[in-house]
Amino acid sequence: MSLSSRELEGKIAVVTGAGQNIGRATALELAAAGATVVVNTRASRAAAEAVVAEIAAAGGRAELAMADVADAAQVQAMISGVLSRHGRVDILVLNASVRRETPFAEMSFEQWRVPLSISLDGSFHCIKACLPSMLAAGSGNIIALTGSNVLSGAVGKVHSSAAKSGLTGMIRALAREVGPRGIRANCVSPGMIDTTRPSHRSPRRDVKGLIPIERMGESAEIAAAVRYLCGPGASYITGQTLHVNGGQTMY
């Protein structure tokens, strides 16, 4: 993490699901840009504390916020705490999600609801809690992490694809609604990213012939896209999806 360019100096950023992988990388990247980062996690306290410590060691500013984004009361308490300490939220990164694989024919309604409760309902709760501060300030950035499954589909991921598709539509509609108030809303859609994966996930595919840039992406490359969309160089971009996938899909 380098602190050489600090285009987000003085900004307050909340990153959900920031204990590992893309969320962790995004927290580090926004801190490198000068933002004070609220590192949210539901259960991985030790991992999130490590992210906060890593940011502090590099000269940045961060704090831990435990909350389940699927729980409206927990989200409201988290954001109320941020507002009481800092007075505003400038950047909201909606990264929290679950990546479970279940064939649709075997999927229960309870399994169907889990990704939606986190990616879609959780984003609703977070935006509702943060938006009044952004409206009062007349500025703000909301970034949602979606994924290539939204367009290409994926076996065993009907539920998560539906959740991310809904989130994409939500962000586009929100961009139209709050754009006149100085708030931008965009999506970053990662492709195949080299992240830590639970043992129950299916094996990674060989990317040769699948991705023109013949490798998997890194979490830091997704984080760099989030940083760009939050910065002044993206001031005329809203309601868009930035695909960061090495050319796996081209739209």
C-alpha positions in Angstrom: 0.0 0.0 0.0 1.4 3.4 -1.0 0.4 6.7 0.4 1.9 8.7 -2.4 -1.4 9.9 -3.9 -4.2 10.9 -1.5 -7.1 12.0 -3.7 -9.6 10.8 -1.1 -8.0 12.7 1.8 -10.6 13.6 4.5 -13.3 11.2 3.1 -15.1 8.7 5.3 -15.5 5.3 3.6 -17.5 2.3 4.8 -16.5 -1.0 3.2 -18.7 -4.0 4.0 -17.3 -7.5 4.2 -13.8 -6.1 4.4 -12.1 -8.8 6.4 -10.6 -10.6 3.4 -10.1 -10.9 -0.3 -11.7 -8.0 -2.4 -13.1 -6.3 0.7 -9.7 -6.3 2.4 -7.9 -5.0 -0.7 -10.5 -2.3 -1.1 -10.1 -1.1 2.4 -6.3 -0.9 2.0 -6.7 0.9 -1.3 -9.1 3.5 -0.1 -6.9 4.1 3.0 -3.9 4.6 0.6 -5.9 7.3 -1.2 -6.3 9.1 2.1 -9.8 8.0 3.3 -10.6 7.0 6.8 -12.0 3.5 6.3 -14.6 1.7 8.4 -13.8 -2.0 8.1 -17.0 -3.9 8.4 -17.4 -7.7 9.0 -20.1 -9.9 10.4 -18.1 -12.6 12.1 -14.4 -12.4 11.1 -13.3 -10.0 13.9 -9.7 -11.2 13.9 -9.3 -10.8 10.2 -10.9 -7.3 10.2 -8.7 -6.2 13.1 -5.7 -7.3 11.1 -6.9 -5.1 8.2 -7.2 -2.1 10.5 -3.8 -2.8 11.9 -2.3 -3.1 8.4 -3.7 0.2 7.4 -2.5 1.9 10.6 1.0 0.5 10.1 1.1 2.1 6.7 0.2 5.5 8.1 -3.5 5.3 7.2 -6.7 5.6 9.3 -9.2 2.8 9.9 -11.6 1.4 12.5 -13.5 -1.8 13.0 -17.3 -2.1 12.8 -19.0 -5.4 13.5 -22.4 -5.7 11.9 -24.5 -8.2 9.9 -25.6 -6.2 6.9 -28.7 -8.4 6.5 -29.9 -7.1 9.9 -31.3 -3.6 9.5 -30.9 -2.7 13.2 -27.2 -3.7 13.2 -26.6 -1.6 10.1 -28.3 1.4 11.6 -26.3 1.1 14.8 -23.1 0.8 12.8 -23.7 3.8 10.6 -25.1 5.9 13.5 -21.8 5.2 15.3 -19.8 6.3 12.2 -21.9 9.5 12.0 -21.5 10.3 15.6 -17.7 10.0 15.3 -17.1 11.5 11.9 -20.3 13.4 11.0 -20.8 11.9 7.6 -20.3 9.0 5.2 -18.7 9.9 1.8 -18.1 6.5 0.3 -20.1 3.3 0.7 -18.7 0.1 -0.8 -21.2 -2.7 -0.9 -19.0 -5.8 -0.9 -20.5 -8.2 1.6 -21.8 -11.4 0.0 -21.8 -15.2 0.2 -20.6 -17.5 -2.5 -22.4 -20.7 -2.1 -23.1 -23.3 -4.9 -26.3 -25.3 -4.9 -28.0 -26.8 -8.0 -31.4 -25.1 -8.5 -33.3 -28.4 -8.5 -31.9 -29.0 -4.9 -32.2 -25.5 -3.7 -34.6 -24.8 -0.7 -36.3 -21.4 -0.3 -34.1 -20.8 2.7 -30.9 -21.4 0.6 -32.4 -19.1 -2.1 -32.9 -16.3 0.4 -29.4 -16.2 1.9 -27.5 -14.4 -1.0 -30.5 -12.1 -1.5 -30.6 -11.2 2.2 -27.0 -10.2 2.1 -26.3 -8.8 -1.3 -29.7 -7.2 -2.0 -31.4 -6.6 1.3 -28.1 -5.8 3.0 -27.3 -3.2 0.3 -30.8 -1.7 0.9 -30.1 -1.4 4.6 -26.7 0.1 4.1 -27.8 2.7 1.5 -30.8 3.7 3.6 -28.6 4.3 6.6 -25.9 6.2 4.7 -28.0 8.2 2.2 -29.3 10.9 4.5 -25.7 12.0 5.3 -24.8 12.1 1.6 -28.0 14.0 0.7 -27.2 16.6 3.4 -23.7 17.0 2.1 -24.7 17.1 -1.6 -22.1 14.5 -2.5 -21.3 10.9 -2.1 -20.2 7.7 -3.8 -21.9 4.3 -3.7 -20.1 1.3 -5.3 -21.6 -2.1 -5.5 -19.5 -5.3 -6.2 -21.5 -7.5 -8.6 -19.9 -10.2 -10.8 -19.7 -11.7 -14.3 -22.5 -14.2 -13.4 -25.0 -11.3 -13.8 -24.5 -11.5 -17.5 -23.1 -15.0 -18.2 -24.8 -17.1 -15.6 -23.2 -19.9 -13.6 -24.0 -23.4 -12.7 -25.1 -23.7 -9.0 -25.4 -20.0 -8.6 -28.9 -19.1 -9.6 -29.5 -17.5 -6.2 -26.4 -15.4 -6.1 -26.8 -14.4 -9.8 -30.3 -13.3 -9.1 -29.1 -11.3 -6.1 -26.3 -9.6 -8.0 -28.6 -8.9 -11.0 -31.1 -7.2 -8.6 -28.3 -5.2 -7.1 -27.2 -4.0 -10.5 -30.7 -2.8 -11.3 -30.9 -1.2 -7.9 -27.7 0.8 -8.4 -28.7 2.0 -11.9 -32.1 3.2 -10.7 -30.5 4.8 -7.6 -28.0 6.7 -9.9 -30.9 8.3 -11.7 -32.7 9.2 -8.5 -29.8 10.7 -6.6 -27.6 12.0 -9.4 -29.2 15.5 -9.3 -28.3 15.6 -5.6 -24.6 15.2 -6.3 -24.3 11.5 -5.5 -22.9 8.9 -7.9 -23.7 5.1 -7.8 -21.8 2.5 -9.9 -21.0 -1.2 -10.0 -17.7 -3.0 -10.3 -18.0 -6.5 -11.8 -15.1 -8.8 -11.0 -14.3 -11.7 -13.2 -12.3 -14.7 -12.0 -10.3 -13.4 -9.1 -7.6 -15.3 -7.2 -9.2 -15.2 -3.7 -9.2 -17.4 -0.7 -11.9 -20.0 -1.2 -13.7 -22.3 1.2 -13.1 -26.0 0.8 -16.7 -26.7 -0.4 -16.3 -24.5 -3.5 -15.8 -26.2 -6.9 -12.2 -26.3 -8.3 -11.0 -23.3 -10.3 -11.1 -23.8 -14.0 -8.1 -23.5 -16.3 -8.2 -19.9 -17.7 -6.2 -20.7 -20.8 -8.4 -19.9 -23.8 -11.0 -18.5 -21.5 -9.5 -15.1 -20.5 -7.5 -13.1 -23.1 -5.2 -11.9 -20.4 -4.2 -15.5 -19.5 -4.4 -15.3 -15.7 -6.8 -14.8 -12.9 -7.3 -11.3 -11.5 -6.0 -10.1 -8.2 -8.1 -8.5 -5.5 -5.9 -5.4 -5.7 -7.0 -4.9 -9.3 -10.7 -4.8 -8.3 -9.8 -2.5 -5.4 -8.0 -0.1 -7.9 -11.2 0.1 -9.9 -13.3 1.0 -6.8 -10.7 3.6 -5.9 -10.9 5.1 -9.4 -14.7 5.3 -9.3 -14.6 7.1 -6.0 -12.0 9.6 -7.1 -12.3 13.0 -9.0 -11.3 11.3 -12.3 -14.6 9.5 -12.4 -16.7 12.6 -11.6 -18.8 12.2 -14.8 -19.5 8.4 -14.3 -22.6 7.1 -12.7 -25.1 4.3 -13.2 -22.4 2.2 -14.9 -20.8 -1.2 -14.4 -17.1 -1.4 -14.8 -16.1 -5.0 -15.8 -12.7 -6.0 -14.5 -12.3 -9.5 -15.9 -9.3 -9.6 -18.2 -11.5 -9.7 -21.2 -13.4 -12.9 -20.2 -16.6 -11.1 -21.1 -16.8 -8.0 -23.4 -19.8 -5.7 -23.3 
